[in-house]
Amino acid sequence: MSILEPLRVSLLVAGLGVVLCIGFGTPLAWVIARSRGPMSATISALALLPLVLPPTAVGYYLLWLLGRESAFGRFLLDELGIQLVFTWPGAAIAAAVVSLPLFVRTAAAGFEQVDEELLLAARTLAPPWRVFTFVVVPLAWPSLVAASLIAFARCLGEFGATVVVAASIPGKTRTLPAAIYDANLAGDDALANRLALVSLAIGFATVALLTAALYRAVPPSRSA
């Protein structure tokens, strides 16, 4: 087994997973950060649900949703010709769903730090979408970068949900975690160790970037 193939698939899955987290998680985090009351609590609870479910359970429900068993899955297959089950984009969706709670909570924390008076002043001069794009996002960008890095790391390391939705097809859907598992089952400890070291190196680099982003988002207080 070549190390490059599972690495390539893992980077594709993690890259698309982060894009999905940003696309769906950013507005969701904004709603959670700016809302109050039972509705906000309900949305927040639903957003965090994948965090407390076993990844295999998340994968099982996604397999049902994206497959022929559901009306949505049949629509994708029969009407649009889109197959997500047993493909790396399907694995990316599974990884994004599992990673979404971490992205949302980190991004929401950044949005909560935006000055309310500044937002009120900006809303008198521009429509809400321009305020969000040109005021909120630039102010909260360190937290959004940190949220994206956390989501990337989680997508890269996801195994349970992705293997249920996309299996572990060599060269197509076999990610680094799946390759490590397969190598270990095959008794190839040397290959498993090399794959694990690659994962460790990527993880270390991601954590270093994440630490820098968190430092920008929440700089340490200086005593007088």
C-alpha positions in Angstrom: 0.0 0.0 0.0 1.3 3.4 -1.0 1.2 6.1 1.7 0.5 8.8 -0.9 -2.9 7.4 -1.9 -4.6 7.5 1.6 -2.9 10.8 2.2 -4.4 12.3 -1.0 -7.8 11.0 -0.1 -7.6 12.3 3.5 -6.6 15.7 2.3 -9.5 15.7 -0.2 -12.0 14.6 2.5 -10.6 17.1 5.0 -10.5 20.0 2.5 -14.1 19.5 1.3 -15.2 18.8 4.9 -13.8 22.2 6.0 -15.5 24.0 3.1 -18.9 22.4 4.2 -18.3 23.3 7.8 -17.6 26.9 6.8 -20.6 27.1 4.5 -23.1 25.6 6.9 -21.4 26.3 10.2 -20.7 30.0 9.9 -24.3 31.2 9.6 -25.4 28.7 12.2 -22.7 30.0 14.6 -23.9 33.5 14.0 -27.5 32.6 14.8 -26.5 30.9 17.9 -24.2 33.7 19.0 -26.8 36.5 18.5 -30.0 34.7 19.5 -31.4 34.3 23.0 -34.1 32.2 24.5 -35.4 28.6 23.9 -35.0 28.8 20.2 -31.3 29.5 20.5 -30.9 26.7 23.0 -32.6 24.3 20.7 -30.5 25.2 17.7 -27.4 25.0 19.8 -28.3 21.6 21.1 -29.1 20.3 17.6 -25.7 21.6 16.4 -23.9 19.9 19.1 -25.7 16.5 18.7 -23.1 14.9 16.4 -20.5 15.5 19.2 -22.2 13.2 21.6 -23.3 10.5 19.2 -21.0 7.6 18.3 -19.4 8.4 14.9 -20.7 5.1 13.6 -24.3 6.2 14.5 -23.8 9.4 12.5 -22.4 7.4 9.6 -25.4 5.0 9.8 -27.9 7.8 9.5 -26.0 9.5 6.7 -25.8 6.2 4.9 -29.6 5.9 5.1 -30.1 9.5 4.1 -27.7 9.5 1.1 -28.7 6.0 -0.1 -31.7 4.6 -1.9 -33.5 3.9 1.3 -34.5 7.6 1.7 -36.5 9.8 -0.7 -33.6 12.3 -0.7 -31.1 9.7 -1.6 -33.3 8.4 -4.4 -33.7 11.9 -5.7 -29.9 12.4 -5.8 -29.3 9.1 -7.6 -32.3 9.0 -10.0 -33.0 12.7 -10.8 -29.5 14.3 -10.4 -27.3 11.3 -11.0 -25.3 12.1 -7.9 -23.9 9.1 -5.9 -22.3 10.0 -2.6 -22.3 6.6 -0.9 -18.9 4.8 -1.3 -17.3 8.0 -2.7 -14.8 10.4 -1.1 -17.3 13.3 -1.3 -19.6 11.2 0.8 -16.8 10.6 3.3 -16.3 14.4 3.4 -19.9 15.0 4.2 -19.7 12.4 7.0 -16.5 14.0 8.3 -18.1 17.5 8.1 -21.2 16.5 10.1 -19.0 15.0 12.9 -16.7 18.1 12.8 -19.5 20.7 12.6 -20.1 21.0 16.4 -16.5 21.9 17.0 -16.5 24.5 14.2 -19.8 26.0 15.4 -18.8 26.4 19.0 -15.4 28.0 18.2 -16.9 30.3 15.6 -19.8 31.3 17.9 -17.3 32.2 20.6 -15.7 34.6 18.2 -19.0 36.2 17.1 -20.0 36.7 20.7 -16.9 38.9 21.2 -18.0 41.4 18.5 -19.0 44.7 20.1 -22.8 45.1 20.0 -22.6 48.9 19.8 -20.4 48.6 16.8 -23.0 46.4 15.1 -25.8 48.8 15.9 -23.8 51.6 14.4 -23.0 49.6 11.3 -26.6 48.6 10.7 -27.6 52.2 10.4 -25.2 52.5 7.4 -25.5 49.2 5.6 -27.8 46.2 5.1 -27.3 43.1 7.4 -25.4 41.1 4.8 -22.9 43.8 4.2 -22.5 44.3 8.0 -21.8 40.6 8.4 -19.4 40.4 5.5 -17.4 43.5 6.0 -17.7 44.1 9.7 -18.4 40.9 11.6 -16.2 38.5 9.6 -13.1 40.7 9.7 -13.5 41.2 13.5 -14.0 37.5 14.2 -11.6 36.1 11.6 -9.1 34.7 14.1 -11.8 32.6 15.7 -13.1 31.6 12.2 -9.5 30.5 11.3 -9.2 28.6 14.5 -12.6 26.9 13.9 -11.6 25.9 10.4 -8.3 24.4 11.7 -10.1 22.5 14.4 -12.6 21.2 11.8 -9.7 20.3 9.4 -8.0 18.3 12.1 -11.2 16.5 13.1 -12.1 15.7 9.5 -8.6 14.4 8.9 -8.8 12.0 11.8 -12.4 10.9 11.4 -12.8 7.1 10.9 -16.1 5.8 12.2 -18.6 7.9 10.2 -16.5 8.0 7.0 -15.9 4.3 6.8 -19.6 3.5 7.3 -20.6 6.0 4.5 -17.7 5.4 2.1 -16.1 2.1 3.2 -12.3 1.8 2.7 -11.8 1.4 -1.0 -8.1 1.6 -2.0 -7.3 4.7 -4.0 -10.9 6.0 -3.7 -12.2 6.3 -0.2 -9.4 4.8 2.0 -8.2 7.6 4.3 -5.2 7.7 6.6 -7.2 6.4 9.6 -8.7 3.6 7.5 -5.3 2.7 6.1 -3.8 2.5 9.6 -6.6 0.2 10.6 -6.3 -2.0 7.6 -2.5 -2.2 7.9 -2.8 -3.1 11.6 -5.4 -5.9 10.7 -3.0 -7.2 8.1 -0.2 -7.4 10.6 1.9 -4.8 8.7 3.2 -2.9 11.7 5.9 -1.1 9.7 3.3 0.4 7.3 0.9 1.2 10.1 3.7 3.0 11.9 4.6 5.1 8.8 1.0 6.0 8.2 0.7 7.0 11.9 3.8 9.1 11.7 2.4 11.0 8.7 -0.8 11.6 10.6 1.3 12.8 13.6 3.3 15.2 11.4 0.1 16.7 9.9 -1.5 16.9 13.3 1.4 18.7 14.8 1.5 21.3 12.0 -2.3 21.8 12.4 -2.0 22.2 16.2 0.8 24.8 15.7 -1.3 26.8 13.3 -4.3 26.5 15.6 -2.3 27.7 18.6 -1.2 30.8 16.6 -4.8 31.4 15.5 -6.1 31.1 19.1 -3.4 33.5 20.3 -4.7 36.1 17.8 -8.3 35.4 18.8 -7.7 35.6 22.6 -4.4 37.3 23.3 -3.0 36.7 26.8 -3.7 39.4 29.3 -0.7 41.5 30.4 -0.4 42.5 34.0 0.4 46.1 34.7 
